[in-house]
Each structure stands twice: as structure tokens, then as C-alpha cells.
Amino acid sequence: MWFFARDPVRDFPFEISPELPEGGPPGPWVLHRGRKKATGSPVSIFVYDVKPGVEEQTQVAKAAFKRLKTLRHPNILAYIDGLETDRCLHIVTEAVTPLGAYLKARAEAGDLRELELSWGLHQIVKALSFLVNDCSLIHNNVCMAAVFVDRAGEWKLGGLDYMYSAQGSGGGPPCKGIPELEQYDPPELADGSGRAVREKWSADMWRLGCLIWEVFNGPLPRAAALRNPGKIPKSLVPHYCELVGANPKVRPNPARFLQNCRAPGGFMNNRFVETNLFLEEIQIKEPAEKQKFFQELSKSLDSFPEDFCRHKVLPQLLTAFEFGNAGAVVLTPLFKVGKFLGAEEYQQKIIPVVVKMFSSTDRAMRIRLLQQMEQFIQYLDEPTVNTQIFPHVVHGFLDTNPAIREQTVKSMLLLAPKLNETNLNVELMKHFARLQAKDEQGPIRCNTTVCLGKIGSYLSASTRHRVLTSAFSRATKDPFAPSRVAGVLGFAATHNLYSMNDCAHKILPVLCSLTVDPERSVRDQAFKAIRSFLSKLESVSEDPTQLAEAEKDVHAASSPGMGGAAASWAGWAVTGVSSLTSKLIRAHPTAAPAETNVPQRPVPEGLPAPAPTPVPATPTTSGHWETQEESKDAEEDSTAADRWDDEDWGSLEEAESVLAQQDNWSTGGQASWAGQVSWTSNPGHKSQESDWSSWEAEDAWEQGWQEPSPPEPPPEGTRLASEYNWGGPEPSDKGDPFAALSVRREAGAQPRRDSWGDDNWEGLEAESRQAKAELARKKREERRREMEAKRAEKKTAKGPMKLGTRKLD
């Protein structure tokens, strides 16, 4: 029986990619790209082929293999696996790129920044400090070829072939025998006179100076070039000169060098280095420090390298959310970093976290998710939206916080295209109907109507026929004027979804009633809509063959491309109304519910004012809330059915300025306003939380809630009612204003005399109260005597009962 020896290289769990080698440090090692056979994860493989006649070099390679396997530090090349045979040595490390190749690629792409270089040099110096101060080891090979960069942009120190102990054990430094490496040796090694006075780190710090020169100026041609700093930043030049000084005694320790560069104004004193240092120690930071760090992180991400954000910041954000209870503060930087990811990577890393966040009960997290839904909605598939996200989002419709209800309404514009038949046409319409009819906040009722108009094209034909007309008709009766405008614009935006009969019998009567609305903005939009629908009806009347074309979308299946006008005013829901209602609630936590759906009409002059009708907490406007008008009257008259595609359908940013100036939101009804209010936003001002880009008001409210005009002065000689004596004991010595009336009555007929005129009403009331009190007292007294008689009768018949004895029959 034959036995064949197994090939250890073939059984090795890592394989070398067929690509050309990437090079490596000067010497026998060759760097290859590779991957793990089981998972396909990328790695780097350093290969050394054992050749006869170079035993000394083989011993150096084996020593490097052993050093790298035993040394563990974040800034030293990470060892993963290795293979040692008689023919070769394989060292598997994390996937890295030689520093020279990395800097060249970044410079060609124009993305190389001093921030990256400052942090990279910080890592190399920290690795040297670890070797010298903690391990008493001399690296003896610090140069550009001994530094590697991982996928996150982190610099790693490698090239441990010529390392030796600083304590003298194990012999002196090994012989390099490579001319390319000897130019990095300090001058005192060629002259033995300075060896007795140098520090153990002196040689490595000289080589660090050579590395700094190469990072900023390219490959070092000769040692004499070190005298010219070249492109080295001015803040680093003084510290660089200390490294390449001729006296080895004055070269600083690596730890002190870091301290000097981290001083105020130093090369390594910047936001990027501070962020990296915090991330390295984030596990031991206090929760308050983490919260502050994540809040400030998003401001700095734009200036950080993309690879750093993807491979170092993102894992820390995910870990902080998963295990650190960081909460909503991680959302903003998380979605900002997510922009750097591809679609597949986004699905793997961000979407699972987002789905989990939607199930959170933290209100701050829920509202931030809704506000930033635009950034991740394109990565969500329909099953995920319908089964894992929508069931949690709809809870926002019932939330007691108006800001969450408002953001939930906004988010429906993004979710609607991905909702299934039941969620869109049944569940969502149920919540919209409740919000539009019962929500106490006018802006929320208004935006519910606006959102319904925007998603109308996604609804099924039966739902559109059943919902749209009644919903927009209800909106036209809302006491909040912008809601009535939204109802009119909703009809106009979905004009192609109504039959001719519905236009004539259901829509036009509703619009005609708004032509006498107290708000000019409502009237203007109503007239525009009426002209549009009349033009449509007239065209069909003149040419009945156009009926089929005019009603082609009425019974068509839901399609996102049907509602052209609705699509043109979809901008607000993405950027819109985040701060309107929240400002109301912060100022006044409670609000009175709506008690009427009919707007108050102006009272004609000369009639007494009726009793005030209760209205919602959001005040009904009484000035001018106007949208943009056409520049020419001819364009208004030539309205066609598709004209509403160009209408400005945004939200109500202008309402925010009104609500911010409100003096008092009464819980019982009418709000009081002081001064004049303008709904026209400053054109140079934009909200920090949202951008209300449309429904802009062209004309300002010249008058807000105006004070009622002062009543006309009474005729001369007329006295106020408070000046008369209405039944007091003292007779009035002033004239009676009713004397003339009494004279006319006596002249016409004898007045009927009765006993009502001379009675003292106050006295009668007092006597009546006394009589009632006396009667009640007598009844109580009789009741008391009856109860006492009954008790006495029972006591006499049965005798006294003793405590503790049982009553026997």
C-alpha cells in the first residue's frame, strides 16, 4: 500500500490570489494579496522562499516570523496565521498596502490630506514607543518600506526582520546586507565615537526622521537630503530637526516626541487625531462623554477620509448602538457615513440597524428616523417595509406628541410606493381619516390633506373613488384656513382621477361654496379650481369624443406616474414641516380639540355679533394668506386641465412665523393675537430643521388678527347703563331716560297696574332662601325624632344584648 505525504501549502486555509505581487519590504519577503478559503475575506500573505546558500538570511526571516507572531499592538502589523516548511515561510496578516503605493495612489486621486499624515505618523511613533519603552526592543528598520496601511487608512509598522533587544541579550543588531536599507542608518553607526553616549532609541528616532522626510518629499535619494525639510509642514519642522540632529543624545524619546507634537498648535493637534484617540478608548468612556462625542462627530465627518469613515467610524457607531445604549445621537453620523457605502454593503450593515431602531420606544430616535427616512428609503425592499417598518411607524399617528404625528404623516409620502394593498388602502386611510377629522392641531390636519393629494395616484381605483372626494370636501370646511386651501389644491392636483359626473355634482358645488370664504387665499384658489374644472367640462361638452380620454385615469390601476400634478408638489414632505407643531407644544403642552368644522363668516355691519364659536387651538386666519399669482391675467384665463401641474404645492412654512408670534393659546377656544402678523417668510431666511420650499406667499398679511373697529359714539346726551339706579334704595336725582316712553304710553292707554313693579327683587329672593332653609331644618328634625323612636321601640322589645354572646332563635 502506498502512502502519499500531504502538501501543507495545499492544505493551508489561505490561498494567494493570482494577481501580481505588491512588493514588500526590501529583502527576501514578497507581499501577495490573498483570501481565506472558507469565507473569502481578504488578507495579505508575506512569502519567503527558502533557498540554499543563504542560511543567514533564512534565520533572519524565521526571527521576523517569530517576532510578528508574538508581538500584539494596534499599531503593529496584525498576525493572523502562518506556515513554516522546509521550502517556504508564509505569514498571513490583515489586508494591507505598502505605504509608498498608498501615498502615490492618494496623491494621484487628489485626496491626500495632512490630517491623514498626522494620524499615520502618530501611529508609527506610538508603535516605536511601545517597542522601546515597554519591550526594550530596537526596530532597526524604520523606513517607508516597513510601513503598511490597512483598508481604514491606519498605518501599521512591519519589517521586523532586523529587530534586536536593547538590553544586549541575544547578541547585537543583525547584519542587513542590503544597501537600500543602510542609507537610513544614523551617522554615529559609521563613526564609533558616539556609541557610548547615545540613548537606546536614538537610532530609531533618526530613522523616523528619514520616514517623515519621505512621507512629504518622496523616496530619500541620500542622507544629505535630510538637511532640507522640503515640503514638511512648518509646525513639524522644529521636531523633525531634533530627530535628524547629529548629536544622538538630544534625540527625543518617542513618547516625548508625541507629547511635543500634540501641544497646542502642534502638527498632531487636530480634530482628526482627537477623534481617533477617542475611538480607541471609547469602551472606557463615560456615557455623557460618548453622547457629546457622537453629537459633534457628524460635523467633522465631511473633512475625514472616506475609508476611515467606512471602516473605523461605522463599526464604532454600530457597536455603540448595539451594546452602548447610545440612542438617537448615532443616527445623524450613521446615515452620513452610510452615503459612502454601496447598495449591497448598505443592506448588510445599515438596514438591520434601521429596522431594529424602528421598534424602539425612544421618541427622540423615532422622530429622527422619520426625519431622515429619505436617506435610506431607497435601500428598503417592500417586504421589509410592510412587515417590519410600517407596523411600527403607524403608532406615530396615535402618539400624544404632535411633532411625531406630523413627521409620521410626512413619511407616508416616501413609504406609500412600497406599501401593499392592505396597508395603503385600508390601514393608512383609516389613520388619515381620523387625523383629518379629529386632530386638534390645524397644521397636522392640513398636511394630512396635502399628503393624501400627493399619494392619491398610488391608491386603488375603488379607494380613490371612495376617499378622495369626501376627504377634500371635509378639508374645505376646516376652521384652519390653510387646510381649506389644501383641500382645494387637493382637488386640483388629482383632477384626472374624477369622472365628469363627480366633477359636476360633487366637486364644483363644494368649490362654489368657497367663493365667499372669508380668506382671500381660499377664494383665489377656489376660483382657479372652478375655472379648471369648468374648462374640462366645457371641452367634453363641445367634443363628447374626449370623454374617454378625460376619464382614462379614473378606473385605472394605481400607478405612480398618473398623478402628474400631485408629483410636482411632493417636495415639502421630504424637507418640510418638522418644527411647526413642536413649537406649539413646547410653548403650550395642551390644546383644545376642534369643536366645529364650519369656518366663521364675517358679520355684516349693523348686526349684533353672535356668541363666539369654539375653534381649535390653531387659530383661523383672517388676513391674507396668498399663494403665487400668475404674472399676467391672460395666463389665468387660459387655464387648462393640466395647468395645475405647475402650481406651487409646498407646505406651510409661513405658518411657523405666525405661530411663533402667538401670544396665548387658550385651551377653550379663540387665540389672542397682538399686533400685526405676516405669513410671508423672510426670503433670505431658511429654517434650520426644514426647508419649506413651496406654497410661498407672494403677498404678506398686511393685517393679522385685527382689533375690532371702535363702535360709533352714542348720540349726545345718552348715558351708560351703569349710571342708573336699578332698584337701589336711594332715589336718583337724575333724569329718567325712559320718561318720554312713559308719557307716550299714558297718552295712548291706561297702563295696567299690578304688583310686579314695586317689588324689591332682592328682598324676595332673601325671604325665599330663608323659607327653604327653615323647611329643610324642620324636615331634619322630624326625621331625627322618628329614628330615635324606632331605636327605643327595638330596645324595649328585645332588651340589651351582651357583647360576646351569640343570639339564639
BELWOFEN-V642536 format. One record per residue. N is the residue number from 1. SS is DSSP state (2 for helix, 1 for strand, 0 for the rest). NEAR is the number of other C-alpha atoms within 8 Angstrom. Layout:
n=<N:N>
ss=<SS:SS>
near=<NEAR:NEAR>
This chain:
n=<1:2:3:4:5:6:7:8:9:10:11:12:13:14:15:16:17:18:19:20:21:22:23:24:25:26:27:28:29:30:31:32:33:34:35:36:37:38:39:40:41:42:43:44:45:46:47:48:49:50:51:52:53:54:55:56:57:58:59:60:61:62:63:64:65:66:67:68:69:70:71:72:73:74:75:76:77:78:79:80:81:82:83:84:85:86:87:88:89:90:91:92:93:94:95:96:97:98:99:100:101:102:103:104:105:106:107:108:109:110:111:112:113:114:115:116:117:118:119:120:121:122:123:124:125:126:127:128:129:130:131:132:133:134:135:136:137:138:139:140:141:142:143:144:145:146:147:148:149:150:151:152:153:154:155:156:157:158:159:160:161:162:163:164:165:166:167:168:169:170:171:172:173:174:175:176:177:178:179:180:181:182:183:184:185:186:187:188:189:190:191:192:193:194:195:196:197:198:199:200:201:202:203:204:205:206:207:208:209:210:211:212:213:214:215:216:217:218:219:220:221:222:223:224:225:226:227:228:229:230:231:232:233:234:235:236:237:238:239:240:241:242:243:244:245:246:247:248:249:250:251:252:253:254:255:256:257:258:259:260:261:262:263:264:265:266:267:268:269:270:271:272:273:274:275:276:277:278:279:280:281:282:283:284:285:286:287:288:289:290:291:292:293:294:295:296:297:298:299:300:301:302:303:304:305:306:307:308:309:310:311:312:313:314:315:316:317:318:319:320:321:322:323:324:325:326:327:328:329:330:331:332:333:334:335:336:337:338:339:340:341:342:343:344:345:346:347:348:349:350:351:352:353:354:355:356:357:358:359:360:361:362:363:364:365:366:367:368:369:370:371:372:373:374:375:376:377:378:379:380:381:382:383:384:385:386:387:388:389:390:391:392:393:394:395:396:397:398:399:400:401:402:403:404:405:406:407:408:409:410:411:412:413:414:415:416:417:418:419:420:421:422:423:424:425:426:427:428:429:430:431:432:433:434:435:436:437:438:439:440:441:442:443:444:445:446:447:448:449:450:451:452:453:454:455:456:457:458:459:460:461:462:463:464:465:466:467:468:469:470:471:472:473:474:475:476:477:478:479:480:481:482:483:484:485:486:487:488:489:490:491:492:493:494:495:496:497:498:499:500:501:502:503:504:505:506:507:508:509:510:511:512:513:514:515:516:517:518:519:520:521:522:523:524:525:526:527:528:529:530:531:532:533:534:535:536:537:538:539:540:541:542:543:544:545:546:547:548:549:550:551:552:553:554:555:556:557:558:559:560:561:562:563:564:565:566:567:568:569:570:571:572:573:574:575:576:577:578:579:580:581:582:583:584:585:586:587:588:589:590:591:592:593:594:595:596:597:598:599:600:601:602:603:604:605:606:607:608:609:610:611:612:613:614:615:616:617:618:619:620:621:622:623:624:625:626:627:628:629:630:631:632:633:634:635:636:637:638:639:640:641:642:643:644:645:646:647:648:649:650:651:652:653:654:655:656:657:658:659:660:661:662:663:664:665:666:667:668:669:670:671:672:673:674:675:676:677:678:679:680:681:682:683:684:685:686:687:688:689:690:691:692:693:694:695:696:697:698:699:700:701:702:703:704:705:706:707:708:709:710:711:712:713:714:715:716:717:718:719:720:721:722:723:724:725:726:727:728:729:730:731:732:733:734:735:736:737:738:739:740:741:742:743:744:745:746:747:748:749:750:751:752:753:754:755:756:757:758:759:760:761:762:763:764:765:766:767:768:769:770:771:772:773:774:775:776:777:778:779:780:781:782:783:784:785:786:787:788:789:790:791:792:793:794:795:796:797:798:799:800:801:802:803:804:805:806:807:808:809>
ss=<0:0:0:0:0:0:0:2:2:2:2:0:0:1:1:1:0:0:0:0:0:0:1:0:0:0:0:0:0:1:1:1:1:1:1:1:0:0:0:0:0:1:1:1:1:1:1:1:1:0:0:0:0:0:2:2:2:2:2:2:2:2:2:2:2:2:2:2:2:2:0:0:0:0:0:1:0:0:1:1:1:1:1:1:0:0:0:1:1:1:1:1:1:1:0:1:1:1:2:2:2:2:2:2:2:2:2:2:2:0:0:0:0:2:2:2:2:2:2:2:2:2:2:2:2:2:2:2:2:2:2:2:2:2:0:0:1:1:0:0:0:0:0:2:2:2:1:1:1:1:0:0:0:0:1:1:1:0:0:0:0:0:0:1:1:0:0:0:0:0:0:0:0:0:0:0:0:0:2:2:2:2:0:0:0:0:2:2:2:2:0:2:2:2:0:0:0:0:0:0:0:2:2:2:2:2:2:2:2:2:2:2:2:2:2:2:2:0:0:0:0:0:2:2:2:2:2:0:0:0:0:0:0:2:2:2:2:2:2:2:2:2:2:0:0:0:0:2:2:2:0:0:0:2:2:2:2:2:2:2:2:0:0:0:0:0:0:0:0:0:2:2:2:2:2:2:2:2:2:2:0:2:2:2:0:0:2:2:2:2:2:2:2:2:2:2:2:2:2:2:2:2:2:0:0:2:2:2:2:2:2:2:2:2:2:2:2:2:2:2:2:2:2:0:0:0:0:0:2:2:2:2:2:2:2:2:2:2:0:0:0:0:2:2:2:2:2:2:2:2:2:2:2:2:2:2:2:2:0:0:0:0:2:2:2:2:2:2:2:2:2:0:2:2:2:0:2:2:2:0:0:2:2:2:2:2:2:2:2:2:2:2:2:2:2:2:2:2:0:0:0:2:2:2:2:2:2:2:2:2:2:2:2:2:2:2:2:2:0:0:2:2:2:2:2:2:2:2:2:2:2:2:2:2:2:2:2:2:0:0:0:2:2:2:2:2:2:2:2:2:2:2:2:2:2:2:2:2:0:0:2:2:2:2:2:2:2:2:2:2:2:2:2:2:2:0:0:0:0:0:2:2:2:2:2:2:2:2:2:2:2:2:2:0:2:2:2:0:0:2:2:2:2:2:2:2:2:2:2:2:2:2:2:2:2:2:0:0:0:2:2:2:2:2:2:2:2:2:2:2:2:2:2:2:2:2:2:2:2:2:2:2:0:2:2:2:2:2:2:2:0:0:0:0:0:0:0:0:0:0:0:0:0:2:2:2:2:2:0:0:0:2:2:2:2:0:0:0:0:2:2:2:2:2:2:2:2:0:0:0:0:0:0:0:0:0:0:0:0:0:0:0:0:0:0:0:0:0:0:0:0:0:0:0:0:0:0:0:0:0:0:0:0:0:0:0:0:0:0:0:0:0:2:2:2:2:2:0:0:0:2:2:2:2:2:2:0:0:0:0:0:0:2:2:2:2:2:2:2:2:0:0:0:1:0:0:0:0:0:0:0:1:0:0:0:0:0:0:0:0:0:0:0:0:0:0:0:0:0:0:0:0:0:0:0:0:0:0:0:0:0:0:0:0:0:0:0:0:0:0:0:0:0:0:0:0:0:0:0:0:2:2:2:0:0:0:0:0:0:0:0:0:0:0:0:0:0:0:2:2:2:2:2:2:2:2:2:2:0:0:0:0:0:0:0:0:0:0:0:0:2:2:2:2:2:2:2:2:2:2:2:2:2:2:2:2:2:2:2:2:2:2:2:2:2:2:2:2:2:2:2:2:2:2:2:2:2:2:0:0:0:0:0:0:0:0:0:0:0>
near=<2:3:4:4:4:5:6:7:6:5:7:8:7:8:9:9:8:4:6:5:8:10:8:10:9:9:5:8:10:12:12:15:14:12:13:12:8:5:5:7:6:10:13:14:13:13:12:11:8:9:6:5:4:7:7:6:8:9:8:11:11:9:9:13:9:8:9:12:8:6:7:8:8:7:12:11:13:10:10:8:7:8:10:7:7:5:7:11:13:11:13:12:14:12:10:11:10:14:12:8:8:10:10:8:8:10:9:7:7:6:8:9:6:6:10:11:9:11:11:11:10:10:12:12:12:12:12:11:12:9:12:13:7:7:7:10:10:13:12:10:13:13:11:10:12:12:14:14:14:12:10:11:10:11:14:14:12:9:12:10:9:14:13:13:12:10:5:7:7:6:7:8:8:8:5:7:4:8:6:6:10:8:8:11:10:9:7:10:9:6:7:7:6:10:8:5:7:9:7:8:10:13:11:13:14:15:14:12:12:13:11:11:14:11:10:9:10:7:5:10:5:7:8:5:8:10:5:5:8:7:6:11:7:6:8:11:10:8:10:10:9:10:12:12:10:5:6:13:8:7:13:10:10:12:9:8:10:11:8:9:12:11:9:5:7:11:11:11:12:8:7:10:12:9:8:8:8:8:9:7:8:8:5:5:8:6:7:6:8:11:10:8:8:11:9:8:9:11:6:9:11:6:5:10:8:7:10:13:13:14:10:10:11:11:9:9:11:9:9:11:11:7:6:7:7:11:8:8:10:13:10:8:12:10:10:10:13:10:6:8:9:6:7:6:9:12:10:8:8:10:12:9:9:8:10:8:10:11:8:8:5:7:7:7:13:13:11:10:11:10:10:8:10:9:7:10:9:7:9:9:8:9:7:9:13:13:8:10:12:9:9:10:10:10:8:10:12:7:9:5:8:12:12:13:14:13:13:13:13:14:13:9:13:11:10:10:8:9:11:8:8:7:10:12:11:9:9:10:9:8:9:10:9:9:12:14:8:8:12:11:13:12:12:15:13:15:14:12:16:12:13:11:13:14:11:12:13:10:11:10:11:7:10:12:9:8:8:12:12:8:12:14:11:10:14:14:10:12:14:13:11:10:17:15:12:15:16:15:11:13:13:10:14:14:9:9:10:11:8:8:7:9:11:10:8:10:12:11:9:10:13:9:8:11:11:6:10:10:12:11:11:16:13:9:11:13:10:9:13:11:9:13:12:8:11:10:10:8:9:12:7:6:7:7:7:9:8:7:7:9:13:8:9:10:9:7:6:10:7:8:6:8:13:9:13:15:8:11:13:12:11:15:12:10:10:14:16:12:10:13:13:11:10:11:11:7:6:8:7:6:12:11:11:12:7:9:8:7:10:7:6:5:6:5:4:4:6:4:5:4:4:4:7:10:14:16:17:12:9:9:9:8:11:13:12:11:11:9:5:7:5:6:7:6:9:9:6:6:10:8:10:6:9:9:10:7:9:10:11:13:14:13:14:11:9:10:12:11:10:8:7:10:7:7:12:11:8:6:11:11:10:9:8:7:7:9:11:12:12:12:9:5:5:4:6:8:7:5:6:11:12:14:12:12:11:14:12:9:9:11:12:9:10:13:12:7:4:4:4:4:4:4:4:5:5:4:4:6:5:6:5:4:6:7:8:4:5:6:4:5:6:7:4:4:6:5:5:6:8:7:7:8:8:8:10:9:7:6:6:7:6:4:4:5:6:5:5:5:7:7:6:6:7:9:8:8:8:8:8:8:8:8:8:8:8:8:8:8:8:8:8:8:8:8:8:8:8:8:8:8:8:8:8:9:9:7:6:6:7:5:5:5:4:4:6:4:4:3:2>
